């Protein structure tokens, strides 16, 4: 981390405080210093912040309260971050998740994304990057709230593939394709621009909401999972094509 606070301070467990915009973030992290740092800087950005220090309490909070984002550590006592993420998604709780991990293995990060996390940061990370990620995730999620623009009241049909932007649902031959929030955003973005080639950097900027060198492999992981899910239902060739040396495109029918 580029900034830290004194250790040994108790984590604030008070009831949620109201803020101007009402956006609530749940931090699930067992490191006291990081908890305080996250809470301080997120509240400086006018977010309402709750903090818990173990996975069991995190699951209970997320299951019983309305949050716009969960900042979730991978290594937690009682119930680790991967299992917490899996349980939330199995309950159809689709709150966006920003995963924090100190592990260097890409396999752990990919597994978190497979289980439904929307994004991740590897420790140590800068507060400025954290804030940028949080803002980007919240911007994306706010685009699909009931108060969003009429542009989202759309239905895209490409042969047997149907994408309903309002309901955030995808079907192929009337069979549901279960996607994470980020996978849906990615598919919708491609389907809105058939035939157009996007580089990984462009997809990070336009779908994730930020550009950061070194995170292009996150795009690869999401596209691979998206392709696999579509193919499992359709049994057909991929809708998303690789343009070698350039990026990806949604194939024109």
C-alpha positions as CSV (number, residue, x, y, z in Angstrom):
1,X,0.0,0.0,0.0
2,X,1.3,3.5,-0.6
3,X,-0.4,4.8,2.5
4,X,-1.1,3.2,5.9
5,X,-2.4,4.0,9.4
6,X,-1.4,3.1,12.9
7,X,-2.0,-0.5,13.9
8,X,-3.9,-1.8,16.9
9,X,-7.0,0.4,16.4
10,X,-10.4,-1.3,16.8
11,X,-12.6,-1.6,13.8
12,X,-15.6,0.6,13.9
13,X,-18.7,-1.6,14.1
14,X,-21.3,1.2,14.5
15,X,-24.5,1.3,12.5
16,X,-24.3,2.6,8.9
17,X,-24.0,6.3,8.6
18,X,-25.9,8.2,6.0
19,X,-24.1,10.1,3.3
20,X,-25.1,12.6,0.6
21,X,-25.3,10.0,-2.2
22,X,-26.4,7.0,-0.1
23,X,-24.1,4.6,-1.8
24,X,-23.0,1.9,0.6
25,X,-19.9,-0.2,0.5
26,X,-19.1,-3.3,2.5
27,X,-15.4,-3.9,3.3
28,X,-14.6,-7.4,4.4
29,X,-10.9,-7.4,5.5
30,X,-9.2,-8.9,8.5
31,X,-6.1,-6.6,8.5
32,X,-6.9,-3.7,10.9
33,X,-4.6,-1.2,9.2
34,X,-6.0,-1.9,5.8
35,X,-9.6,-1.7,7.2
36,X,-9.0,1.7,8.6
37,X,-7.3,2.9,5.5
38,X,-10.1,1.7,3.2
39,X,-12.8,3.1,5.5
40,X,-11.0,6.5,5.8
41,X,-10.5,7.0,2.1
42,X,-13.9,5.6,0.9
43,X,-15.7,7.9,3.4
44,X,-13.6,10.8,2.1
45,X,-15.3,10.1,-1.2
46,X,-18.8,10.4,0.4
47,X,-19.5,6.6,0.5
48,X,-21.2,5.0,3.4
49,X,-18.9,2.2,4.6
50,X,-19.4,-0.8,6.8
51,X,-16.4,-2.9,7.9
52,X,-16.3,-6.6,9.0
53,X,-13.2,-8.6,9.7
54,X,-14.2,-12.2,8.8
55,X,-16.1,-14.0,6.1
56,X,-19.0,-15.2,8.1
57,X,-19.9,-11.7,9.2
58,X,-19.4,-10.6,5.6
59,X,-21.8,-13.1,4.2
60,X,-24.4,-12.2,6.8
61,X,-24.1,-8.5,6.1
62,X,-24.2,-8.9,2.3
63,X,-27.1,-11.3,2.5
64,X,-29.2,-9.0,4.7
65,X,-28.3,-5.4,3.6
66,X,-28.4,-3.4,0.4
67,X,-24.9,-2.6,-0.8
68,X,-23.6,-1.1,-4.1
69,X,-20.2,-2.7,-3.7
70,X,-18.2,-5.3,-1.7
71,X,-14.5,-4.8,-1.2
72,X,-13.5,-8.4,-0.4
73,X,-10.1,-9.7,0.9
74,X,-9.2,-13.2,-0.4
75,X,-7.6,-14.5,2.8
76,X,-10.1,-14.3,5.7
77,X,-10.7,-16.2,8.9
78,X,-13.8,-18.5,9.2
79,X,-14.8,-18.2,5.5
80,X,-12.4,-17.2,2.9
81,X,-13.1,-14.6,0.2
82,X,-13.5,-17.2,-2.6
83,X,-16.0,-19.2,-0.7
84,X,-17.9,-16.1,0.4
85,X,-18.0,-15.0,-3.3
86,X,-19.3,-18.4,-4.3
87,X,-22.0,-18.4,-1.7
88,X,-23.3,-14.9,-2.6
89,X,-23.5,-15.8,-6.3
90,X,-25.2,-19.1,-5.6
91,X,-27.9,-17.1,-3.7
92,X,-28.2,-14.8,-6.8
93,X,-26.8,-11.9,-4.8
94,X,-25.2,-9.9,-7.6
95,X,-23.6,-7.0,-5.7
96,X,-20.4,-6.1,-7.5
97,X,-17.3,-7.5,-5.8
98,X,-13.8,-5.9,-5.9
99,X,-11.5,-8.6,-4.7
100,X,-8.2,-7.9,-2.8
101,X,-5.5,-10.4,-2.8
102,X,-1.9,-10.7,-1.6
103,X,-1.4,-13.9,-3.6
104,X,0.9,-13.7,-6.6
105,X,-0.6,-16.7,-8.4
106,X,-2.8,-15.7,-11.4
107,X,-4.7,-18.9,-10.8
108,X,-6.2,-17.5,-7.5
109,X,-7.2,-14.3,-9.3
110,X,-8.8,-16.2,-12.2
111,X,-10.7,-18.4,-9.7
112,X,-12.1,-15.4,-8.0
113,X,-13.3,-14.0,-11.3
114,X,-14.7,-17.5,-12.2
115,X,-16.7,-17.4,-9.0
116,X,-18.3,-14.0,-9.8
117,X,-15.9,-11.3,-8.7
118,X,-16.1,-8.2,-10.9
119,X,-12.5,-7.0,-10.5
120,X,-9.5,-7.5,-8.4
121,X,-6.5,-5.6,-7.0
122,X,-3.2,-7.2,-5.9
123,X,-1.6,-6.0,-2.7
124,X,0.2,-3.7,-2.3
125,X,-1.9,-1.3,-4.3
126,X,-2.2,2.5,-4.3
127,X,-5.2,4.3,-2.8
128,X,-5.6,6.3,-6.0
129,X,-6.0,3.1,-8.0
130,X,-8.4,1.7,-5.5
131,X,-10.6,4.8,-5.7
132,X,-10.5,4.7,-9.5
133,X,-11.6,1.0,-9.5
134,X,-14.4,1.7,-7.0
135,X,-15.7,4.7,-9.0
136,X,-15.6,2.7,-12.3
137,X,-17.5,-0.3,-10.8
138,X,-20.2,2.0,-9.3
139,X,-20.5,3.9,-12.6
140,X,-21.1,0.7,-14.5
141,X,-23.7,-0.6,-12.0
142,X,-25.5,2.7,-11.9
143,X,-26.0,2.5,-15.7
144,X,-28.4,-0.5,-15.2
145,X,-30.5,0.8,-12.3
146,X,-34.3,1.5,-12.9
147,X,-33.6,5.2,-13.2
148,X,-31.1,4.6,-16.1
149,X,-31.7,6.1,-19.5
150,X,-34.1,4.7,-22.0
151,X,-31.1,3.5,-24.1
152,X,-31.0,0.5,-21.8
153,X,-34.5,-0.5,-22.7
154,X,-33.3,-2.5,-25.6
155,X,-33.4,-6.1,-26.8
156,X,-30.8,-7.4,-29.1
157,X,-31.6,-10.6,-31.1
158,X,-28.9,-12.2,-33.2
159,X,-30.1,-15.5,-34.5
160,X,-30.9,-17.6,-31.4
161,X,-29.1,-15.3,-29.1
162,X,-31.3,-12.8,-27.2
163,X,-29.8,-10.1,-24.9
164,X,-32.3,-8.2,-22.8
165,X,-30.5,-5.1,-21.4
166,X,-33.4,-4.1,-19.1
167,X,-33.6,-7.5,-17.4
168,X,-29.9,-8.1,-17.8
169,X,-30.7,-11.6,-19.1
170,X,-29.2,-13.7,-22.0
171,X,-30.8,-16.7,-23.6
172,X,-29.8,-18.9,-26.5
173,X,-32.7,-21.0,-28.0
174,X,-34.7,-19.9,-25.0
175,X,-32.2,-21.4,-22.6
176,X,-30.8,-19.0,-20.0
177,X,-27.0,-18.3,-20.0
178,X,-25.9,-17.4,-16.5
179,X,-23.4,-14.6,-16.6
180,X,-21.7,-12.4,-14.0
181,X,-22.3,-8.7,-14.1
182,X,-19.0,-8.0,-15.9
183,X,-19.5,-10.8,-18.4
184,X,-23.0,-9.4,-19.3
185,X,-21.6,-5.9,-19.7
186,X,-18.9,-7.3,-22.0
187,X,-21.3,-9.3,-24.1
188,X,-23.7,-6.4,-24.4
189,X,-20.9,-4.0,-25.5
190,X,-19.7,-6.4,-28.2
191,X,-23.3,-7.1,-29.4
192,X,-23.9,-3.3,-29.7
193,X,-21.0,-3.1,-32.1
194,X,-20.9,-6.2,-34.3
195,X,-17.9,-6.5,-36.5
196,X,-15.9,-3.8,-34.7
197,X,-12.6,-4.8,-33.3
198,X,-11.7,-3.8,-29.8
199,X,-8.2,-4.0,-28.3
200,X,-7.9,-5.1,-24.7
201,X,-7.0,-1.6,-23.6
202,X,-10.2,-0.3,-25.2
203,X,-12.3,-2.9,-23.5
204,X,-10.8,-2.0,-20.1
205,X,-11.6,1.6,-20.7
206,X,-15.1,1.1,-22.2
207,X,-16.4,-1.8,-20.1
208,X,-14.4,-1.8,-16.9
209,X,-14.3,2.0,-16.9
210,X,-10.6,2.5,-16.4
211,X,-7.3,2.0,-18.3
212,X,-4.4,0.5,-16.5
213,X,-1.3,-1.1,-18.0
214,X,-0.8,-4.7,-16.9
215,X,-4.5,-5.7,-16.5
216,X,-5.2,-6.7,-20.1
217,X,-5.1,-10.3,-19.0
218,X,-8.2,-9.6,-17.0
219,X,-10.0,-9.1,-20.3
220,X,-8.7,-12.4,-21.6
221,X,-10.0,-14.3,-18.6
222,X,-13.5,-12.7,-18.9
223,X,-13.7,-13.4,-22.6
224,X,-12.6,-17.0,-22.2
225,X,-15.3,-17.6,-19.6
226,X,-17.9,-15.8,-21.6
227,X,-17.2,-17.9,-24.7
228,X,-17.3,-21.1,-22.6
229,X,-20.7,-20.3,-21.1
230,X,-22.2,-19.4,-24.5
231,X,-20.8,-22.5,-26.1
232,X,-22.1,-24.8,-23.3
233,X,-25.6,-23.6,-24.0
234,X,-25.5,-23.2,-27.8
235,X,-23.1,-26.0,-28.8
236,X,-22.1,-23.6,-31.6
237,X,-19.1,-21.7,-32.7
238,X,-18.1,-18.6,-30.8
239,X,-19.9,-15.4,-31.2
240,X,-16.8,-13.5,-30.0
241,X,-13.8,-13.8,-32.4
242,X,-10.1,-13.2,-31.7
243,X,-8.4,-10.9,-34.2
244,X,-4.8,-12.0,-33.7
245,X,-2.4,-9.2,-32.7
246,X,-5.3,-6.7,-32.4
247,X,-8.1,-7.8,-30.0
248,X,-11.6,-9.2,-30.2
249,X,-14.8,-8.6,-32.1
250,X,-18.4,-9.8,-32.2
251,X,-18.9,-11.7,-35.4
252,X,-21.2,-10.3,-38.0
253,X,-24.1,-12.6,-39.0
